[in-house]
Amino acid sequence: MDLEPGKCWDSSKKDSWKTVLVLAYQSLGVVYGDLSISPLYVYRSTFAEDIQHSDTNEEIYGVLSFVFWTLTIVPLFKYVFVVLRADDNGEGGTFALYSLICRHAKVSLLPNRQVADEALSTYLLEHSPEKKKQSKVKLLLEKHRALHTALLILVLLGTCMVIGDGLLTPAISVFSAVSGLELSMTKAHHQYAVVPITCFILVCLFALQHYGTHRVGFVFAPIVLAWLLCISTLGIYNIIHWNPHVYEALSPYYMFKFLEKTRKSGWMSLGGILLCITGSEAMFADLGHFSYTAIQIAFTFLVYPALILAYMGQAAYLSQHHHTTKSIGFYVSVPESVRWPVLTIAILASVVGSQAIISGTFSIINQSQSLGCFPRVKVVHTSDKIHGQIYIPEINWILMILCVAVTIGFRDIKHLGNASGLAVMTVMLVTTCLTSLVIVLCWNKSPLLALAFLIFFGSVELLYFSASLTKFREGAWLPILLALFLMTIMFVWHYATIKKYEFDLHNKVSLEWLLALGPSLGIARVPGIGLVFTDLTSGIPANFSRFVTNLPAFHRILVFVCIKSVPVPFVPPAERYLVGRVGPATHRSYRCIVRYGYRDVHQDVDSFESELIKKLADFIRYDWFRKQRGNSCSEDEASRSNESTSECRLAVIGTIAFAGATAYEETVQPASVSVGFQTVDSIADVIEMEPLGEERRVRFAIDDEFEGGSQAETEVLLQEELEDLIAAQQSGTAFILGHSHVRAKQGSSLLKRLAINYGYNFLRRNCRGADVALKVPPVSLLEVGMVYVV
């Protein structure tokens, strides 16, 4: 199934104010759930141990000043005004930034990059490479391969911390909301009630993930809106009732006064203050579902003022109530008459915030998997209408077990806050570093401007990051341990994937070998279509030669299929298939490169098979049309002329609506050229890829008759090839996949042997196979055993 990207909004049309406001309202439930519930635990986590609330109020005023300026500098200035503009065709997040950088500089480690990929309509560059001046930063990045690896590690680190946030945010959010019960229970009862209730809610939350958020998503925005109105109203009430002059604490003066009095303990308490910006990254990560203007309006005019009023209200109340440290929290500032309704809304809001980060975790793991950085896992698309709503069973249950274990193990907000804070700040630092590269490489701005951005926002985030590291023994060890574990898995998988590709590249078989196969060598051609899956974009893969060696036969129609990821979020369906011949037309062998973006939904086998055959038929018609005009270039001709065998003969086959074209009649006899292929009023849109990356767009009616003296002969040959394709389709399709075992070659280092022989092979045996990922029916599957010595 091919779902259209950007379903929620269309950037090509100017949005009306009504549309923008509706999107801003909808973004509350998806984007701001996590950020809006931070008042539940910021003050409690800040005053947990390092500092005390004294009668002078210097501590509470200093914390309020820090919260105000942190919310202003990071979410408002950094994300709303700068980072949100660094979108990748409307998509945001860590991989969107990495994708932008890879397109503007040759730093990608993905091995099968083609010049043809740059012709994609979503492969947009801010400036034409010929016109812009080469940046020294770009030249430096492209020159040193070690920097390519360092950049990938930086992206993987951010990805791992997002996954860690997906584990910690549900725990701290629900635990903080449920902890409001302590004011209505004795300490003995509260101690044994909060943790079980929290675990029960978390189990229910993860157990319902397979239904998808679209079934209950319509209530997310009203819940978050009700919560924001609730905390802002409580804030205004507390300001008026307890301390109308609390606004004076917004002055930066109180930050310096706070640090002057508390010194080291105040610096360490910043690990609690930084929790006020948890969820800010969601504004950027979920950009693809909403417009830039909608997210900007929702934050600037609703979320930001509501949060500031909530923190000011809590500070106003605490400035007149100098209790013990354990009494500091959100619920103590809530009037007793409305405490239960507020508790109910808080629990619902925490569930919504947790849902957003869990969905984001599924999304980023799917993106990692598509770029070859994560073992294959089952991805279930929970909605046929809304793009990007996915569910990954294995990850869901692992997250649930770890989340419940963390809740039971830590049992308090202080440790959960320390762990969550470090994960959040690491993601933000990664975003800052990547955005500074985007400013230079993609926006073509001065390196000094990028350096100023990096220093200004990076210094603020480093201050909080350093404070979080001091809490290593008090919870911050968890995201570090989790990140090291996940990064090891992801890097080993990515490294072995590249090594396998290099092995395939060095051991591919020549085209002459394929063309020489025939009855004289005891090789038979059997009815049907054989789809040989490979990572190679040119040449004959070694697994096919092994297949023919062990079973001296192959199918009448042979298609070498390469399913590859390109560094764009989406590939339009009309540009997805890159088709060409392998050898002469009489050999009936083809190559089809199927390109997906990192957020694309992969087709199921049935629709993929029928679509592939349809594209092959369109290509066959086009190729004979091209030959009629004396403009053909088969793969064997390209190889003999030392041209690029991947670019010369491949063409993008798509279909565009065209009202004036003549369609084939549905009552055509079997002997007709169009036999078996249902057609519509359309024309084929073909982009012919030239060796040097130039492109030539050709449009032709798919049922036009050829002109010229050899028209009859051409029609006969075209009819024969199409009839062969139809006959092979009716005989059945076989999916030929390699079943690989990888081992390190003799003389490899101990680290490499451990990574390949044990690490990668363990992951390969215990994750989904390629046949399961492609949803190949077992009856149509042919696996070829291959040993890769890398």
Stockholm file with secondary structure:
# STOCKHOLM 1.0

chainA/1-790         MDLEPGKCWDSSKKDSWKTVLVLAYQSLGVVYGDLSISPLYVYRSTFAEDIQHSDTNEEIYGVLSFVFWTLTIVPLFKYVFVVLRADDNGEGGTFALYSLICRHAKVSLLPNRQVADEALSTYLLEHSPEKKKQSKVKLLLEKHRALHTALLILVLLGTCMVIGDGLLTPAISVFSAVSGLELSMTKAHHQYAVVPITCFILVCLFALQHYGTHRVGFVFAPIVLAWLLCISTLGIYNIIHWNPHVYEALSPYYMFKFLEKTRKSGWMSLGGILLCITGSEAMFADLGHFSYTAIQIAFTFLVYPALILAYMGQAAYLSQHHHTTKSIGFYVSVPESVRWPVLTIAILASVVGSQAIISGTFSIINQSQSLGCFPRVKVVHTSDKIHGQIYIPEINWILMILCVAVTIGFRDIKHLGNASGLAVMTVMLVTTCLTSLVIVLCWNKSPLLALAFLIFFGSVELLYFSASLTKFREGAWLPILLALFLMTIMFVWHYATIKKYEFDLHNKVSLEWLLALGPSLGIARVPGIGLVFTDLTSGIPANFSRFVTNLPAFHRILVFVCIKSVPVPFVPPAERYLVGRVGPATHRSYRCIVRYGYRDVHQDVDSFESELIKKLADFIRYDWFRKQRGNSCSEDEASRSNESTSECRLAVIGTIAFAGATAYEETVQPASVSVGFQTVDSIADVIEMEPLGEERRVRFAIDDEFEGGSQAETEVLLQEELEDLIAAQQSGTAFILGHSHVRAKQGSSLLKRLAINYGYNFLRRNCRGADVALKVPPVSLLEVGMVYVV
#=GR chainA/1-790 SS CCCCSSTTCCTTSCCCHHHHHHHHHHHHHHHSHHHHTGGGTHHHHHTTTTCCCCTTCHHHHHHHHHHHHHHIIIIIIIIITTGGGSCBTTBCSHHHHHHHHHHHSSCCCCSCCCGGGGGSTTCCCSSCTTTSCCCHHHHHHHHCHHHHHHHHHHHHHHHHHHHHHHHHHHHHHHHHHHGGGGGGSCHHHHHTTHHHHHHHHHHHHHHTGGGCGGGTGGGHHHHHHHHHHHHHHHHHHHHHHHCGGGGGGGSTHHHHHHHHHHTHHHHHHHHHHGGGGTTTHHHHHTGGGSCHHHHHHHIIIIIHHHHHHHHHHHHHHHTTCCCCGGGCSSGGGSCGGGHHHHHHHHHHHHHHHHHHHHHHHHHHHHHHHHTTCSCCCCCEECCSSSTTCEECHHHHHHHHHHHHHHHHHHCSHHHHHHHHHHHHHHHHHHHHHHHHHHHHHTSCCCHHHHHHHHHHHHHHHHHHHHHHHTTGGGTTHHHHHHHHHHHHHHHHHHHHHHHHHHHHHHTCBCHHHHHHCSGGGTCEEEEEEEEEECSCSSSBCHHHHHHHHHSCEEEEEEEEEEEEECSSSCCCGGGSEEEEESSCGGGTEEEEEEEECTTCCCCCHHHHHHHHHHHHHHHHHHHHHHHHTTCCCCHHHHHHTTCCTTTSSCEEEEEEECTTSCCCCTTCCTTSTTTTCCCCSEEEEEEEECTTSCEEEEEEETTCCCCSTTHHHHHHHHHHHHHHHHHHHHHCEEEEEEEEEEECCTTCCHHHHIIIIIIIHHHHHHSCCHHHHTTCCGGGEEEEEEEEEC
#=GC SS_cons         CCCCSSTTCCTTSCCCHHHHHHHHHHHHHHHSHHHHTGGGTHHHHHTTTTCCCCTTCHHHHHHHHHHHHHHIIIIIIIIITTGGGSCBTTBCSHHHHHHHHHHHSSCCCCSCCCGGGGGSTTCCCSSCTTTSCCCHHHHHHHHCHHHHHHHHHHHHHHHHHHHHHHHHHHHHHHHHHHGGGGGGSCHHHHHTTHHHHHHHHHHHHHHTGGGCGGGTGGGHHHHHHHHHHHHHHHHHHHHHHHCGGGGGGGSTHHHHHHHHHHTHHHHHHHHHHGGGGTTTHHHHHTGGGSCHHHHHHHIIIIIHHHHHHHHHHHHHHHTTCCCCGGGCSSGGGSCGGGHHHHHHHHHHHHHHHHHHHHHHHHHHHHHHHHTTCSCCCCCEECCSSSTTCEECHHHHHHHHHHHHHHHHHHCSHHHHHHHHHHHHHHHHHHHHHHHHHHHHHTSCCCHHHHHHHHHHHHHHHHHHHHHHHTTGGGTTHHHHHHHHHHHHHHHHHHHHHHHHHHHHHHTCBCHHHHHHCSGGGTCEEEEEEEEEECSCSSSBCHHHHHHHHHSCEEEEEEEEEEEEECSSSCCCGGGSEEEEESSCGGGTEEEEEEEECTTCCCCCHHHHHHHHHHHHHHHHHHHHHHHHTTCCCCHHHHHHTTCCTTTSSCEEEEEEECTTSCCCCTTCCTTSTTTTCCCCSEEEEEEEECTTSCEEEEEEETTCCCCSTTHHHHHHHHHHHHHHHHHHHHHCEEEEEEEEEEECCTTCCHHHHIIIIIIIHHHHHHSCCHHHHTTCCGGGEEEEEEEEEC
//
